[in-house]
C-alpha cells in the first residue's frame, strides 16, 4: 500500500490587515470612484444610445 503524497511545507503566515478596516474601506471607496469616473468618461453619447435602443425596441406604430 502506498503512503499518501507528501504535503508542501506551509509558508510563513502573511499579514492581510496592513491597511486595517478603515484603510481598506477608504481604498475600496477610492477604487470605486476611479472606476465610476472612467465609466462616465467613456460612456456612449446619448444619440448612439437612443439609436441602439430604437433598433431593439422600435417606437410604437400608430
N, C-alpha and C positions, 0 to 999 in steps of 0.2 A: 504494500500500500504506500502511495506517495504522500509525502508531507505537503502541507499547504505552502503556496509560494511565499517567499519572504516579503514582508511589507517594507515599503520605503521608510526610511527614518523620518520622523516628523521634523519639520523645520522649526526654527525658533519662533515663538509667537510674535505676531506683528501687532502694532497698535493701530486701530482703526478710528480712534477717537481723538486724533490730533487737533481737529478743529473744535471739538466739543459740540454740544447741542445747538447753541446759538450760532456758532460759526458755521455749522452745517446748514442751518436754516437760512442764514444770510447768503451763503454760497449758492444754495439752491434757488433762492429768490433772484439773485443776480444773474444766474444762468438762464432762468426763465425769462427775465427781461431781455436778455440778449437774443434769445430765440424769438420772442414776441416782436422785437424791433426789426429783426431780419425778415420775419414773415410779412410784416406790414410793408416793409420797403420793397419786397419782391412780389407783392400780390398783383393779380391781373387787373388791368384797367376796367372800369365799370362797364364800358361799352362791350368789351370782349365777354364779360360775364353775362351780360344781357343776351348777346348773340348766341352763346353756348347754351344758355338755359332755354332760349326760344327754339333751338334745334331739338332739344329733348322734350320740352313741354310747349308745343305750339300754342299761340294765343287762340282763344275760342272763336269759332266761325259763327257769325250772326246771320 
